[in-house]
Amino acid sequence: MSRPNAVITLSEGLRTPVVIGGGARIAFIAGPCQMESRQHALETAHALKEIGERLNVGIIYKTSFDKANRTSASAARGIGLKDAMPIFAEIRETVGLPTLTDVHSEAQCGPVGEVVDVLQIPAFLSRQTDLLLAAAATGKAINIKKGQFLAPWDMKNVAQCGPVGEVVDVLQIPAFLSRQTDLLLAAAATGKAINIKKGQFLAPWDMKNVIAKVVGPVGEVVAVLQIPAFLSRQTDLLLAAAATGKAI
């Protein structure tokens, strides 16, 4: 026998609370892809609040302090956690909207959970158990984006989830994490060999940027690219992997 979906209420300290579920008015998660500046964030939040009031819909202000899954390490990522948190707090206080942002590591969950109303788990990280548990421990609402690599029924297990480099010789980056910049840099910093499995969501030529994330900022590090069996005859992939100069 199925149970009704939970009702989520975002109201603590807010002049414009939002209720999700239970027959409440529809609510939208809206905002810029990444936080560019305080002025831009506040202007956008005020505009969204006006739209929500005019259309009688709920608005949850969303923006990212760090887009940590960019294809290229040189792409814009946002203003960072330290500078973004006071701006999120100001939006809640002056505009009155609940706020949402994504987290990419367990260490980010605590400080982010002290400020925003909803923690978002990026699709690429939707199977990272420790991250899900750390987000849940904040007591805040969690929005888990479904990874394209997950079957719909796998999300049930995701929702229930409430110093390797010192001991091993090779660190393997799972395919679905091959665009997580911070993870690649942390792995590279161990000085160990790295086996990066190519994500199916990446074009063959994107792997050069993935390797650049590892060797560029932290210096020369041994890395190994693994070509999945079903891609072993993909000429462009093989050429792009070879162009990195790394072992394959």
N, C-alpha and C positions, 0 to 999 in steps of 0.2 A: 504494500500500500504506500503510495507516494505521499511525501510531506510537503506542505506549502513552503515556498521559498522564504528565506529570512527577509525581514524588513530592516533596512539600514537607515538610521537617522543620523544626519550630520548637523548638529545644532549647538554644540558647546561653544559659548562665547561668540556666536554668530548672529548678526541681524537678519540674515537671509538664509535660514536653515533649509536643508534639502532632505527629502525622504525618498528612498528608493524602494519600490515594491509596495505591497499592501493596498493596491488601488490608488496610490498617490499620483499626482500629476507627473507627466513624463519629465525626466531630468537628462540634461546633456553634459558630457565632459567636453569642454572646449577651451581653446587657448593656443598660443603659438608653440611651434615645435620645440624651440629652445628659448630659454630666458636670455634676451640680448642685453637688456639694461633695465634699471629701475623705472625710468620714465616709460619705456615701451610696455613693461609689464603692468604698470598702474593704468595707463591709458587703455590697454586691452581689457583689463579687468572691469573698469568703469563702463566701457562700451558693452561688454557681455552682460553686465548687471542690468543695464538699460534694456537690452534686447529681451532678457529673461522676464523682466517686469512687464514689458509691453505685450509679450506673447503668453504670459502666465505659465512659464515653464521653469523647472529647476536648472540652475547652472552650477557646475563644479569647475573652478578655474584650474586648468592643467597647463603646465609647462615644464621643461626639463632643465635642471641645472647643469647636467652633463650628458651629452649624447655619446655614450661610451661604446657604441657599436657602429661607428662610421666605417665605410668601406676603406677610406684612406686616412692615415694617421695625421695628415695635414689639414683635414676638413675641420670646419668650425664645430665646437662641441658645447659651448655655453660658458657661463661666467663662473661656474664651480660652486661647490656646496657652501663654503664659508661665506661667500658674497651673496648667495641666493637666499639663505635662510631668513635674514632680516627682511628681505623683500616679501617673501611669502607671509611672514608675520604681519607686515604692514598691510598687505592686501586683505587679510582676514580682519584686521582691526578697522581700517578706514573704508574699505569697500563692503565688507560683510559677507563675502562669498567664501564657501569652503574651498580648500585647495588640494591639489593632487600633483604628485611628481613621482618619477620612477627612481628606483634604487638598483644598484648594480653589485653591491657587496654587503656582507653581513655588517661590516663596520659602519656603513652609512645608515642603517635602519634606525639605530638609537637616536642620533641627532636629528634626522629627518622626522621621525615620529614625534619628537617634542614640539614640532612646529606645524606640520601639515595635517590634514584630516584623513587623507587616503594615500597609502603607499601603493605604487604600481610596479608590478613585476614585468619586465620586458619579455616579449615572446621568446627570445633566444634563451632566457634564463628560467623558463617556466618549469623546468625539471630539476633545478638546483635546490636540493632539499634544505641545506643549511641556510640559504638565503630566504626560503619560504618560512622556515622556523623563526629566523631572526625578525622577519617582518611581522609575523604573527605575535611575537613576544612583545611588540610595542603596544598591543591592544587597539591599534587603529584599524579602520577598514582597509581591506587589501583588494586591489583590482589586478587580477592575474590575466595577462594577455595570452591567449592560446598560441603556442608555437605551431608553425605550419607543419612541423615534423610529428605532431601529436595527432592521434586519432581522436575524434570527439569524445569517446568514452574514456580515454586516458585522463581527461581533465578531472574526473572524479577523484582519482588518486592524488593529483596535484593539489586539489582543494583540501585533502585530508592531512596534508603535511603541516602541520601546524607551524706541518713543516716538512710536506712531502719531499721537497728538494734536498733535505738533509740526509735522506736515506736511500733514495733511488737514483738511478743513472739516467733514465729517460722519462721526461714528463710528456704525457699525451694530452693534447687539447681536443676535446670532443668536437665533431663536425659542427654541431649546432652552437658552439661557443667560439668558432673560429674568427668571429668579428668583434669579440669582446676585448677592446684595447687594454684595459687595466689588467685583465687576466693574462694576456700575452706578455705584457711588460713584467708582471710579477713572476711569471714562469721564466722569462729570460734572465731576470735578476738573480736566479738561483745559480746560474752558470752551467746548468746541466743541458744535455741534449734535449731538443723539443721535437716531438712528433705531432705536427698539426694536420688533423684530418680535414680535408676540404669539405666545407658545407655545401649541400646540394643547392642552396639558395645563392651561391656565389658563381659568377661567370669565371671561366678559366683564368682570364687575365687579372682578376681581382686578387688572386693568390700572391701576386708580386707585392701588392700593398699590405697584405697580411704579414708577409715576411718582413717588410719594411718597418712595420710596427715593432717587431721584435729586435731587429738589429740596428735600426736607426738611432733611437733615443738612448739605448743602453750599451752600445758598442758591439763589437764582433762576438756573436754567440753561435755555437754550433746548433744547427737546426736540421731536422729531417722531415721532408714532405712525404706523406703516404698517399698513394693513388688508390682509391677504392677499386675493387675488382671490376665492377660494372662500368668503370670509366677508363679502364686500362688501354682502350683503343682510341681514346679521344685525343687526336693529334694536337689540337690547340692547347688542351690542358697539359699534355706532356711537354710541349714547347715552352709554355709559360712557367711550368715548374722548373725546367732546366735553366731558364733564363735567370732564375734567382741565384744560381751558382751554389745552391745547397744540395746536400745528399737527397736522393729520392728513393 
